[in-house]
Amino acid sequence: MINLVQNELIKLVRKKRLYVIVAIVAVLVALFTYAQMKEVKSLQERLGTTDWRTQLQQDIVNAQNRLASSTIPDDFRKYLLIRVSQQEYYLEHDIDPSAPGAPTFMRIFLENSIDLLLPLMVVVVVGDLVSSELSGGTIKMLLTRPVKRSRILLSKFLTMILSVSFIVLSLGSLSYLISGIVFGYSGWTMPILTGFSTNGDDLVTTSVHVIGQWQYLLMELGLTWFVGITVGSITLMLSVLMRSTAAVTGVMLATLISGPILANMVSSWESAKYLFMVNLQITNYISGSAPPIQGMNLGFSMTILTIWGIIALLIAFITFTKRDVY
């Protein structure tokens, strides 16, 4: 098995897709760091102060002004109400939710990458693990070895896990190293409030507690890795079912892009909560954001993603071991 996984990794490295992903992440992080720096400076110049309390109070006022409008959608109104309640809670407990520093940038970058950027990178790497060999005919040579088909696909699955782990580590480490040049590398022990929950339009704070930002980041990295493994498993299934890597990438791309769209439109379609792409933003649960559909929580979303991942792997292994290769 070790030799099979090593062989898959060698093929993956030769395709240079991992290098491309690292380069893309580095460029995106640099752009977002610059944009964040400009935004912070613009806000400080407009308010005439660097005091985070004044800035947070201004955010609350801006949100309340938007809430006064009768034209905003109900879902967005709910989001603003909960956000304002959270910001007021931070003010009451004298905790800056976005203190400058590389760990804070890393936390926000992971939260915004988990539902689209990360899955797309996983699709780029995993999409052709099987389909490229089926279309190129190299799978025939691989199957002539005295190794069971299930072990061959298992080696590809383990390669997928290693690839996802590399992508998540790249997202975390590059966002920290590059943003730290501008914002500094301190902030690991900064207090973060977690445990927020929602009940309709109300923010529930009975379970709120303070943890260090390093603990929060560990939770985020774990949840991000879990989402990557689920998306990778589904992509591996499609790679087994389809001979065209372009088709695999196209299907997953359309599915993933539909996720954020559905998340903003499905509040009245309760059955949509069983779709895996609606459950990808699981870091929102530890930050206290409202779920896309009332009744969803971290345990529910992780269960749904687990079921989707297991079913995808079962289909992949059954198909791969029984299909005729020609």
C-alpha positions, 0 to 999 in steps of 0.5 A: 500500500505504501508503494501504491500511495507513493506512486500516486503522489509521484504522479500528482507532483509531476502534474505540478497541480499542487505547485499551481495551487500554492501559487494561487493561494499566495497571490490571493492572500497577497491581494486580500492582505493589501485590500484589508490594509487599505480598508483599515487605513480608510476606516481610520482616516474616516473616523479619525481614530484607531480605537477599535471600540469607535470602529465597532460602534460605527459598524453597529450604527451602519447596520442599524441604519440599513435595518431601518430600510423596508426594502432589505430581504428578510434573510439579510435582515436576520443576518444583520440583527444577529450581527449587531447583537454579536457586536454589542456583546463584544463591546459589553465584554471589551473584546476586539473581534478583529484585532489586527494580526496574522492569526486574525487574518488567517481565521477570517481567510479560512472562514471565507475559503471553506465553501468555495475556494478550498473545495475548488482547489480540492476538485482541481487536484482530485478530479483526475485521479481516476478519470485521467487514467481511464481516458488515457488508458494507463489504468489497464497497465495499473490493473495488470499488477497483482493487486486488488482493485479495491487496494488501488482505489484505496491508495488513490483515496489515501492520496486524496487525504494527503492532498487535502491536508496539504491544501489546508496547511497551505491555506493556513500557513501562507495566509499567516506568513504573508499577512504577517508582513503587514499586520504582524505575527502576534495575536495567538492568545487573543481572546475569542468568544464562541458558543453563540447560537440563534433562535429565530432573529434572537442571539442566544448567549447562554453558552458563550465562553472565551477561548484563545485564538489558537484554540479557535484556529485549531477548530477552524482548521479541523472543520476546514479539513473535514469539508475538504475530505467530504468534497474530495470523496465526492469528487473521487466518486465522479472521477470513477464514474466519468472518463472526462476530467473536464466533465468531473470539474464542470459538474463539481464547479456548478455544484459548488457555485450553487451552494452559496446561491442556495444558502441565500435562497433556501430559507423556506425550502427545508429539504435543501438542508440535506444537500451537501453544498448547503452544509459546507460553511460549518465554521459559521456555527462556531462563529455564531452566524445564523444557519441557512435554514432554521434548525441546522447546527454543527452536528447536523451539518457534519452528519450530512457531510459524513453521509454524503462522503460515505455514500460517495466512497461506497459508489466509487469502490463498488463501481471501480471494482466491478466495471469493465475497463476497455 
